[in-house]
Amino acid sequence: MKKKLLLIIILLSFKSFGFAQDNKSSVDKLFHIDQMNSHDENFALYFKTREKAILARGETSNYINDYPKDLYIYDYKKKNSSPLISYEWFPARAKYFLEEYNFPVFPDDFAYYLLNDNRTLVMISAVKSLNVNFKFDIKDKKLELYPKNGKFDFIISSIAKNCGHDNFKENYKCSFYKPLISSTLIN
């Protein structure tokens, strides 16, 4: 009797382990976590943890954002890496657009959608009280507000859908994008 009970417990634990693996793979299907390749596979975007903690004023109290992450770009041809969106400049530039939001924003507070042109990042805020989204040009390193009436539909807060005609001769088609997010957003 004890052997049967032990066997049942072991089988049930293996089954729950299988469910945990299935949940992890479903998260990977919805998001690029900490790293994604460009559509033409010439570069990769990835989050890199900063070496120093940052003390910042939070909405409810002062807090230490232990080790925020900056967004880096790795060029496969040149085999070099450089910061793309970092805490050195991003909060000050974002503050220019955020008139009513008095708290710092970090690069890892956003979900990044890389468009088919491999040049444009649409940045959707993951902070509920921050209702502003940005557009970032990778080549020119230019940050702009993303219009609230933009042409993207966001499905279940993860997948972006862009539908339309690329040019006059093209058929109507839809492109789906899954975002790059920092692992700190899902922890």
C-alpha positions in Angstrom: 0.0 0.0 0.0 2.8 2.4 0.9 4.6 1.6 -2.4 1.4 2.4 -4.4 0.9 5.7 -2.5 4.6 6.7 -3.1 4.2 5.8 -6.8 1.1 8.0 -7.1 2.8 10.9 -5.4 5.8 10.6 -7.7 3.6 10.4 -10.8 1.6 13.5 -9.7 4.8 15.5 -9.1 6.1 14.7 -12.6 2.8 15.8 -14.1 2.9 19.2 -12.2 6.5 19.6 -13.5 5.2 19.1 -17.0 2.6 21.9 -16.5 5.3 24.3 -15.3 7.3 23.6 -18.4 4.2 24.3 -20.6 3.6 27.6 -18.8 7.1 28.7 -19.4 6.9 27.9 -23.1 3.6 29.8 -23.5 5.3 32.9 -22.0 8.1 32.5 -24.6 5.5 32.3 -27.3 4.0 35.7 -26.3 7.2 37.7 -25.6 10.9 37.9 -26.4 12.4 38.0 -22.9 15.7 40.0 -22.5 16.8 39.4 -26.1 15.5 39.4 -29.7 16.9 39.4 -33.2 16.1 41.9 -35.9 13.8 40.8 -38.7 16.8 40.7 -41.1 19.0 39.2 -38.4 21.7 41.8 -38.8 21.5 42.9 -35.1 20.1 41.9 -31.8 18.5 43.9 -29.1 19.0 42.8 -25.5 18.7 44.1 -21.9 21.9 44.4 -19.9 21.8 45.0 -16.1 23.5 48.1 -14.9 26.4 47.7 -12.4 25.1 50.4 -10.0 21.8 50.6 -8.1 19.7 53.7 -8.6 17.9 55.6 -5.9 14.7 57.1 -7.3 11.5 58.7 -6.0 8.6 56.3 -6.4 4.9 56.9 -6.5 4.3 55.8 -2.9 7.8 56.2 -1.3 11.5 56.5 -2.2 12.9 53.2 -3.4 16.0 51.7 -4.8 15.7 50.2 -8.2 18.4 47.7 -7.4 19.9 47.1 -10.8 17.8 48.5 -13.7 18.4 47.3 -17.2 19.5 49.3 -20.2 18.6 48.3 -23.8 21.7 47.4 -25.9 22.2 46.7 -29.6 24.6 44.0 -30.9 25.7 44.3 -34.5 26.5 40.8 -35.9 28.6 42.2 -38.8 30.8 44.5 -36.7 30.7 42.1 -33.7 30.3 45.0 -31.3 27.7 46.0 -28.7 26.6 49.5 -27.6 23.9 51.0 -25.4 20.8 52.0 -27.3 18.5 53.3 -24.6 20.2 53.8 -21.3 19.4 55.5 -17.9 22.1 58.1 -18.7 19.8 60.0 -21.0 16.4 58.3 -21.2 14.7 59.6 -18.0 15.6 63.2 -18.8 14.4 62.9 -22.4 11.2 61.1 -21.5 10.5 63.7 -18.8 10.4 66.3 -21.6 7.2 64.5 -22.9 5.8 63.6 -19.5 4.2 66.7 -18.2 2.0 65.2 -15.5 4.2 62.3 -14.4 6.7 63.3 -11.7 8.6 60.0 -11.3 11.5 58.6 -13.2 11.1 56.1 -16.0 13.5 53.3 -16.7 14.3 51.7 -20.1 13.0 48.3 -18.7 9.6 49.8 -17.9 8.5 49.4 -21.6 7.7 46.6 -24.0 9.6 47.1 -27.3 8.1 46.3 -30.6 10.6 46.2 -33.5 8.8 47.0 -36.8 9.5 45.4 -40.1 11.8 48.3 -41.2 14.3 47.2 -38.6 14.7 50.8 -37.6 11.7 51.7 -35.6 10.9 50.7 -32.0 7.4 51.3 -30.6 7.7 51.5 -26.8 4.6 50.6 -24.9 4.6 51.5 -21.2 4.3 48.6 -18.7 3.7 51.0 -15.8 -0.1 51.3 -15.3 0.0 54.9 -14.1 2.2 56.1 -17.0 -0.2 56.4 -20.0 2.4 57.5 -22.6 4.0 55.5 -25.3 7.1 56.3 -27.4 8.6 55.7 -30.8 12.4 55.4 -31.1 14.4 55.6 -34.3 17.4 53.2 -33.9 19.5 54.8 -36.7 19.0 58.4 -35.6 18.6 57.6 -31.9 15.6 59.9 -31.8 12.8 59.5 -29.2 9.3 60.8 -30.0 5.8 60.5 -28.5 3.8 57.7 -30.1 0.4 59.0 -31.0 -2.5 57.6 -29.1 -4.4 57.1 -32.3 -1.5 55.1 -33.9 -2.2 52.4 -36.5 -1.5 49.4 -34.2 -4.0 47.3 -32.4 -2.7 45.8 -29.2 -4.1 42.4 -28.5 -4.0 41.0 -24.9 -1.2 43.5 -24.1 1.4 41.4 -25.8 0.9 41.0 -29.5 0.7 44.0 -31.8 -1.1 43.8 -35.1 -0.5 46.1 -38.0 -2.8 45.7 -41.0 -2.9 47.5 -44.3 -1.4 48.0 -47.8 2.4 48.5 -48.0 2.0 50.0 -51.5 -0.6 50.2 -54.2 0.2 46.9 -55.8 0.2 44.9 -52.5 -2.7 43.0 -51.1 -4.1 43.8 -47.7 -2.1 42.0 -45.1 -1.5 41.9 -41.4 1.8 41.7 -39.5 2.0 40.5 -36.0 4.7 41.5 -33.6 5.6 40.1 -30.2 7.5 42.5 -27.9 10.9 42.4 -26.2 10.5 42.8 -22.5 12.8 42.7 -19.6 12.7 39.7 -17.3 12.1 42.1 -14.4 8.6 42.8 -15.8 7.5 39.2 -15.3 9.1 38.7 -11.9 
